[in-house]
Amino acid sequence: IIPQTHTSRAVVNASELLTATKMVSAFVDKNGKANGIRLEADATNRRVIVMGAHAERGDGVSDIDAAIEGDAFKVILQAPYLLSMLERVTAPQLAIEFLQNGGQPMPVVMRPVGDTDFLHVMMPLVDVPTAA
């Protein structure tokens, strides 16, 4: 279940990601179907964009500096689980490791940089395109 490799890796300031996720999570439905927080790694601009949206509450977007290795990626993670994990990270930096596998969602691995005792694996939500 734990991927041993990754095609992309973003290293971010853990407290900045926590702050951005808390802000954006105000827009998502924490206990319903629309509880996804989208993380997008923009390799060109060296940023991770954090987004949340709700039909009635609107959209929230934040971005943070990141050191990105590999290709850009987009992943949607459940807000309650992401927040719960981020609140427990004590290291200053967090590595988000993403594995692209033919468009299929693969587990995302998060590791505090320098802490070999902590590892968190999250299964992403499937991004369903909306009808135009």
Secondary structure as the mmCIF struct_conf table of DSSP 4:
data_model
#
loop_
_struct_conf.conf_type_id
_struct_conf.id
_struct_conf.beg_label_comp_id
_struct_conf.beg_label_asym_id
_struct_conf.beg_label_seq_id
_struct_conf.end_label_comp_id
_struct_conf.end_label_asym_id
_struct_conf.end_label_seq_id
BEND BEND1 GLN A 4 GLN A 4
BEND BEND2 THR A 7 THR A 7
STRN STRN1 SER A 8 ASN A 13
HELX_RH_AL_P HELX_RH_AL_P1 ALA A 14 SER A 25
TURN_TY1_P TURN_TY1_P1 ALA A 26 PHE A 27
BEND BEND3 VAL A 28 VAL A 28
TURN_TY1_P TURN_TY1_P2 LYS A 30 ASN A 31
BEND BEND4 GLY A 32 LYS A 33
STRN STRN2 GLY A 36 ASP A 42
TURN_TY1_P TURN_TY1_P3 ALA A 43 ARG A 46
STRN STRN3 ARG A 47 HIS A 54
TURN_TY1_P TURN_TY1_P4 ALA A 55 ARG A 57
STRN STRN4 GLY A 58 GLY A 70
BEND BEND5 ASP A 71 ASP A 71
STRN STRN5 PHE A 73 GLN A 78
HELX_RH_AL_P HELX_RH_AL_P2 ALA A 79 LEU A 86
TURN_TY1_P TURN_TY1_P5 GLU A 87 ARG A 88
BEND BEND6 ALA A 91 PRO A 92
STRN STRN6 GLN A 93 PHE A 98
STRN STRN7 ASN A 101 ASN A 101
TURN_TY1_P TURN_TY1_P6 GLY A 102 GLY A 103
STRN STRN8 GLN A 104 GLN A 104
STRN STRN9 VAL A 108 PRO A 112
TURN_TY1_P TURN_TY1_P7 VAL A 113 GLY A 114
TURN_TY1_P TURN_TY1_P8 THR A 116 ASP A 117
STRN STRN10 HIS A 120 MET A 122
HELX_LH_PP_P HELX_LH_PP_P1 MET A 123 PRO A 124
STRN STRN11 LEU A 125 LEU A 125
HELX_LH_PP_P HELX_LH_PP_P2 VAL A 126 VAL A 126
HELX_LH_PP_P HELX_LH_PP_P3 VAL A 128 ALA A 131
#
